[in-house]
């Protein structure tokens, strides 16, 4: 291998490894403990790999992992619906290790239901 090939290989290896550490598996969420609550959006980030929202409920702020933005848009859950102060019902599963984080299966905004995982 020449120097360029080695450099290219190392760069690809690094990028692949970096993504693995950043992305989380759904197995980290406890499907035996479903959550269903209505709270208020404190902040929302509508970017890949998954949109997220900080939602306050019972004096706690939950980090809610939503779907990829392409899926959110396909299903009508656009960024403008997740504005600060919006009331949102969230149904999903808590993270096994990270306190106050959950993965949303579905959300309800303004009476509309958005399935995020199907």
C-alpha positions in Angstrom: 0.0 0.0 0.0 1.2 3.5 -0.7 0.9 6.4 1.6 -2.4 7.7 0.1 -4.0 4.3 0.3 -3.0 3.9 4.0 -4.2 7.4 4.8 -7.5 6.7 3.0 -7.9 3.4 4.8 -7.2 5.0 8.2 -9.7 7.8 7.6 -12.4 5.4 6.6 -11.7 3.3 9.7 -11.8 6.3 11.9 -15.1 7.6 10.5 -16.7 4.2 10.8 -15.6 3.8 14.3 -16.6 7.4 15.3 -20.2 6.9 14.0 -20.5 3.6 16.0 -19.7 5.5 19.2 -22.1 8.3 18.4 -25.1 6.1 17.3 -27.0 4.3 20.0 -28.8 1.0 19.8 -32.5 0.6 20.6 -31.6 -2.3 22.9 -30.6 0.4 25.4 -34.3 1.3 25.9 -36.4 -0.8 28.2 -39.5 -2.0 26.3 -40.8 -3.6 29.5 -41.5 -0.2 31.0 -43.6 1.9 28.6 -44.0 5.6 29.3 -47.0 7.7 28.3 -47.1 11.3 29.4 -48.0 14.8 28.3 -45.5 17.5 28.7 -44.3 20.8 27.3 -41.5 21.2 24.7 -38.6 23.2 26.2 -36.4 22.8 23.1 -36.3 20.7 20.0 -33.4 19.8 17.6 -34.6 18.7 14.2 -31.4 17.2 12.8 -30.1 13.7 11.9 -29.4 11.1 13.0 -32.6 11.6 15.1 -34.6 14.6 16.0 -34.8 15.2 19.7 -36.9 17.2 22.1 -36.5 18.3 25.7 -39.9 17.8 27.3 -40.8 18.9 30.8 -43.1 16.6 32.8 -43.6 16.4 36.6 -40.7 18.8 37.4 -38.3 16.8 35.2 -37.0 17.5 31.8 -36.8 14.4 29.6 -34.7 14.0 26.5 -36.9 12.4 24.0 -35.2 10.7 21.0 -37.5 10.9 18.1 -37.2 9.5 14.5 -34.8 10.6 11.7 -35.9 13.9 10.2 -36.8 12.3 6.9 -39.3 10.0 8.6 -40.7 12.8 10.7 -41.3 14.9 7.6 -42.8 11.9 5.7 -45.3 11.5 8.5 -46.1 15.1 8.9 -44.3 15.8 12.1 -42.4 18.9 10.8 -40.0 21.0 12.7 -42.6 23.9 13.1 -44.8 21.6 15.2 -42.1 21.1 17.8 -41.8 24.6 19.0 -40.9 25.7 22.5 -44.1 25.7 24.7 -46.0 23.2 22.6 -47.9 20.6 24.6 -46.9 17.1 23.4 -48.0 13.6 24.4 -45.1 11.1 24.2 -45.4 7.3 24.2 -42.2 5.3 24.4 -39.5 3.6 26.5 -37.0 4.8 29.0 -33.2 4.4 28.6 -31.8 1.7 30.7 -28.8 3.7 31.9 -29.4 7.4 31.1 -31.8 9.0 33.5 -34.7 11.0 32.0 -34.0 9.9 28.4 -36.6 8.0 26.4 -37.1 6.7 22.9 -40.5 7.8 21.5 -42.6 5.3 19.6 -45.3 7.8 18.9 -46.1 11.4 19.7 -49.3 13.4 19.7 -49.2 17.1 18.8 -52.4 19.3 18.5 -54.5 16.1 18.6 -52.6 14.5 15.7 -50.9 11.1 16.2 -47.5 10.5 14.6 -46.1 6.9 14.5 -42.3 7.2 14.6 -41.2 3.5 14.4 -43.5 1.8 11.9 
